Amino acid sequence: MKCVMLMFDSLNRHMLPPYNPQTWVHTPNFRRLAERAAAFDSSYVCSMPCMPARRDFHTGRPHFLHTHWGPLEPFDDSVPAMLGEAGVYTHLCTDHYHYWEDGGATYHGRYQSYQFARGQESDAYIGRARDPETPDALGQVRRPHEVNRPHLTPDAKHSQTVTFRDGLDFIDRNADDDRWFLQVECFDPHEPFFVDRRFRDLYPDDPVGMPRYEWPAYGKVRDTDEQAEAARRNYAALMSKCDASLGDVLDAFDRHDLWDDTMLILWTDHGFMLGEHGWWAKNTPPLYDEIAHTPFFVWDPRHPDAAGQRRRSLVQPAIDLGPTLLNFFGLAPTEDMLGRDLTGVVADDTPVRDAAIFGYFNAAVNYVDDDYVYLRVPRAEGPGLIHEYTLMPTAMRGFKNTGGAELVGPLSFTKNREVLALPRHAGPLDYDDLIFDRAADPEQNHPIDDPALVERLAGRMAELMHAGDAPAGQYERMGLAAPADA
């Protein structure tokens, strides 16, 4: 048995034809994938954003209640490492440059081999002492991207192209062998929406004079309608490139007859706001469904009847894929893993949970079940109200503030190790509580005002926080009563 896992960053569910048949985005290979795989209708994020989601994948448990962006810790389980120790060859192909920064530097070493394509976003790739000459670009302009950009053309040099070419080479070399796991992971369609002209030509109505509006600033929309439309079309063009890369993988499955013995997974860490509800991007907006409700597809050769079927059960790929992969290769999850094996969901839509929580560290705690989405903002704020728990206090770039840190624990999942507790300031958010009826209001335009419903969902949220071993300060911050046995 073998597995190919495709991972895109910031991939929008509502712009893909399997989830929105009326979409204007050209992505025929996603439709082709949906004819082969089971498509999940209730797939939600867990820890946000990029590296927290990847830590969830490796460990099979959520971490957003305990820490923010950071590396795998010495006490963390790693599913790719467990596979490798059990004789499953593991290989990573990626252009996700955060793996090579301070806050992500312990992930790629858990694979037995890896390939890294350079140049995405702010990757410190090409050295140039003199500032580059930049055009009158609209949107954010970051120096590393402007320096790298000339080295990523023509399209054969684009980091996504190189990443998928590396993955396809691995498939061609190893198609006849058994027991391997390939992770092909690209940073696209994350901003900047930089893509070859042949994909942008699929969307010829770009407003004149704004071809470089590729990098909208995070936060509330303050752009003109023309600027916003240019950004959306550039994002769509990059999605079309992602679709073409997916098509190359599907062709490889056909060419090597891999459908009989090879699992194929496609997922994303989160979506991306493109002006919906008046917001751009992620991090600052509420976790509306444009960000939190994600596309997810699984082909499991053990259950061929699932091809082309829809699955309605609530899942969280970030924490569920680890246990699922372990089961596929005949291994058991560890006691610390809270994710669920999705084999039964793929086979016949057997539910694995009735509710889930998700979010960013030190932001809203969010809840979803079959009926409602509840985005709950903090009730209390102040210094030292909550703590980050880590033995490796590295941020995305550089090091976290360790002032006032104390050794505490061990925590339930730290393998009897004490950890550093780093005091953090809990601050307010720029929005209020939101509750939406998933069936009646799928576009989330009509928040519900129902105190009795708030009380019921808040109680269930607290139970799920307890299941994830939430620290006491999280209940105080969120204005929730901790369960009696917490």
ROTOR-620558 format. One record per residue (C-alpha): y, x, z. Coordinates in steps of 0.5 Angstrom, whole numbers, plus 500, padded with zeros to 3 digits. Example, Ala and Ser with C-alpha at 12.3 -4.5 7.8 and 13.67 -1.06 7.14 Angstrom:
491525516/498527514/
***
This chain:
500500500/507502498/514500499/521500496/527498500/533497496/540497501/547495498/553496502/558490503/554485498/556478498/551473498/556467495/557471489/550472487/546466482/540465487/545463492/551460488/548458481/556457479/558464480/562467475/559474477/555477472/548479475/542477471/537482475/539478482/536472478/530476476/529478483/529471486/524469481/519475483/521475491/522470497/529469498/532468505/537462506/538464513/539471513/545474518/547480520/546483527/550490529/556491525/558495521/555500517/552505522/551500527/547496522/543502520/541504528/539497528/534498522/531504525/530502532/528494531/533492536/541490537/546495540/553492539/553490546/552497549/555501544/559502537/559507531/554513533/548517531/541515533/540517540/534522543/531515546/531511540/525509536/526510529/521506524/522511518/520517523/514512526/511511519/512519517/508520524/502515521/501518515/506514511/510519506/518517507/524519502/531517503/536517496/543515498/550516497/552513504/556519506/557517513/550520514/553526514/559525519/559526526/557519528/551519523/548525523/541524526/539519521/537522515/532527519/528522521/525522513/520527511/525528505/532526502/537526497/544525497/549524492/556526493/563523492/563516495/570513498/572518503/567523502/569530503/566533497/571536492/575542495/582542492/588545496/594542492/595534493/592531486/597527482/595519483/598514478/602508481/595505484/596499488/592498494/590503499/590510496/586516500/586523498/579525498/577519493/583521488/580528489/573526487/574521482/575525476/568529478/565522478/566520471/562519466/558514469/552518469/556522474/557516479/554517485/551510485/548512478/545519481/542515487/538510483/536516478/533520484/530513487/527512480/524519479/521518486/517512483/515516477/512522481/509518486/507511483/499513483/499515490/498511496/502510503/509512502/516508503/522509499/529507501/534507496/541506499/548506495/555505498/557500493/559495492/563497498/570499496/573503493/571498487/571504482/566503476/565505469/569501464/563498461/562494467/570492468/570489461/565484463/571481466/577481461/582477464/584483469/592482470/596486466/598493469/593492475/587496473/587500479/587495485/580497488/582498495/585492499/587494506/583491511/586485515/590478513/592477505/599480504/598481496/600477491/595472487/595477481/593483486/588479489/585477483/585484480/581486487/576481486/575482479/574490480/569488486/565483481/565489476/562493481/557488483/555488476/553495476/549494482/545489478/544494473/541499478/537493481/534492474/532499473/528498479/525492477/523495470/520501474/515496478/513493471/512499468/508502473/504495475/507496482/507489484/500489486/500494492/508495493/513491497/520490495/525489499/533488498/538487503/545489505/548491512/554485511/558482506/566482505/572478505/575477498/581473500/577467503/580464509/586469508/583475510/580482506/574486508/571486515/572489522/579485523/577478521/572473524/565474522/565468517/559467513/562471507/561477512/555475516/551470512/547475507/543476501/536478503/529478498/522480500/516481495/510482499/504483495/499480500/503474499/504473492/505465492/511466495/514469489/520465487/520461494/526459499/525461506/530457511/527461517/533464521/532472520/536478522/534484517/537489521/532488527/527485523/525489518/523495522/517491525/516488518/515495515/510497521/506491520/505492513/503499514/498497520/502499525/505496532/512495534/514499540/516495547/523496546/524493539/527486539/526484532/521480529/515481524/517477518/510477515/509470516/516468514/515471507/508467507/509460509/516460512/513460519/520461524/521467528/527465532/531459534/538462535/541469534/547473536/551478532/558482532/562488533/562492540/568490544/570484539/567477539/560475540/557471535/552466535/548462530/542457530/539452525/545447526/551451528/555458527/559459534/564465534/567466541/572471543/573475549/576471555/578477559/581484558/583490561/581498562/574499564/572492563/566494559/563501557/559505552/552507553/550514550/548521550/551523544/559521544/560522537/565517533/565516525/569523525/569527531/568525538/569519543/573519549/569521555/574521560/572517566/565518564/559517569/551518568/548511570/541508568/536509566/537502561/531498559/531502552/533509554/526511556/527513563/533517561/540516564/546515560/553516560/557510561/564511557/569506560/573502554/579498554/577490552/583487548/585481545/583479538/587476533/584469532/581463537/574461538/571457532/565453531/562450524/557445522/552449518/550444513/556439513/561445512/558451509/565454507/567454514/573450513/573445518/572448525/569443531/573441537/567439542/567442549/560439551/558443544/561449547/558449553/551448550/552454545/555459550/549458555/544459549/549465547/548468555/541467554/540471548/545477551/540477557/534478552/538484549/539487556/547486556/551490561/554486566/561487564/560483557/559477561/565478565/569480558/566474554/567469560/560467561/555466566/550471567/543468567/540467574/535473573/540478569/
***
